[in-house]
Amino acid sequence: MKKRYLTLGIVQALLIFLSGCLRRASWREIDFVGGALSPSGQLSFYSLAAWLATIAIAMWCAVFDKMNRSMVVLFLVLLLPWIEFFVWFVLSF
């Protein structure tokens, strides 16, 4: 069970890191007037959406795993995503 949560945490970290790096790389290509995103900008958006989906998966796991519920909620839903979001913000700009 704990390997599953460790894997989920690593996937969360990799997705947010990928999204931040792609956002930084595509920042010059963003067209604010036309509204069209470059392919790397779209991939950054999709990896950010996948990161949010992993948080939802962690919440779903916490509902059904009563023994490890507090660990899952604390680390995979609250603590790690907040830290990852601030890392994403730093990487994006």
C-alpha positions as CSV (number, residue, x, y, z in Angstrom):
1,M,0.0,0.0,0.0
2,K,2.7,2.5,0.9
3,K,4.5,1.9,-2.3
4,R,1.4,3.0,-4.1
5,Y,1.4,6.3,-2.2
6,L,5.1,6.8,-2.7
7,T,4.6,6.2,-6.4
8,L,1.7,8.6,-6.5
9,G,3.8,11.3,-4.7
10,I,6.6,10.9,-7.2
11,V,4.2,11.1,-10.1
12,Q,2.8,14.3,-8.6
13,A,6.2,15.8,-8.2
14,L,7.3,14.9,-11.8
15,L,4.1,16.2,-13.3
16,I,4.4,19.6,-11.6
17,F,8.1,19.9,-12.4
18,L,7.4,19.1,-16.1
19,S,4.6,21.6,-16.2
20,G,6.7,24.3,-14.6
21,C,9.6,23.7,-17.0
22,L,7.4,23.6,-20.0
23,R,5.6,26.8,-18.9
24,R,8.9,28.6,-18.6
25,A,10.1,27.4,-22.0
26,S,6.8,28.4,-23.7
27,W,6.5,31.8,-22.0
28,R,8.0,33.7,-25.0
29,E,5.6,31.8,-27.4
30,I,2.4,32.8,-25.6
31,D,0.2,35.0,-27.8
32,F,-2.0,37.1,-25.5
33,V,-3.8,38.7,-28.3
34,G,-4.6,35.7,-30.4
35,G,-5.3,33.4,-27.5
36,A,-3.6,30.4,-29.1
37,L,-1.2,28.3,-27.0
38,S,1.9,26.8,-28.4
39,P,2.2,23.0,-28.3
40,S,4.6,23.2,-25.3
41,G,2.1,25.5,-23.6
42,Q,-0.7,23.0,-24.2
43,L,1.5,20.2,-22.8
44,S,2.2,22.3,-19.8
45,F,-1.5,22.9,-19.2
46,Y,-2.3,19.2,-19.6
47,S,0.5,18.1,-17.2
48,L,-0.9,20.7,-14.7
49,A,-4.4,19.1,-15.2
50,A,-2.9,15.7,-14.7
51,W,-1.3,16.9,-11.5
52,L,-4.7,18.0,-10.3
53,A,-6.1,14.6,-11.2
54,T,-3.4,12.9,-9.1
55,I,-4.6,14.9,-6.1
56,A,-8.2,13.7,-6.8
57,I,-6.9,10.1,-7.0
58,A,-5.1,10.6,-3.6
59,M,-8.4,11.9,-2.1
60,W,-10.2,8.8,-3.5
61,C,-7.5,6.5,-2.0
62,A,-7.9,8.3,1.3
63,V,-11.7,7.5,1.3
64,F,-11.2,3.8,0.9
65,D,-8.0,3.2,2.9
66,K,-9.0,3.8,6.5
67,M,-5.7,2.6,8.0
68,N,-3.5,5.1,6.2
69,R,-6.1,7.9,5.7
70,S,-4.4,10.5,7.8
71,M,-1.0,9.9,6.1
72,V,-2.6,10.2,2.6
73,V,-4.6,13.3,3.3
74,L,-1.7,15.0,5.1
75,F,1.0,14.3,2.6
76,L,-0.6,13.7,-0.8
77,V,-3.6,16.0,-0.6
78,L,-2.4,18.9,1.6
79,L,1.3,19.2,2.3
80,L,3.0,18.0,-0.9
81,P,0.7,19.7,-3.4
82,W,1.2,23.1,-1.6
83,I,4.9,22.7,-1.8
84,E,4.7,21.5,-5.4
85,F,2.5,24.4,-6.4
86,F,5.0,26.9,-5.0
87,V,7.8,25.1,-6.9
88,W,5.7,25.3,-10.0
89,F,5.1,29.0,-9.5
90,V,8.9,29.6,-9.2
91,L,9.6,27.4,-12.2
92,S,7.0,29.1,-14.4
93,F,8.3,32.6,-14.2
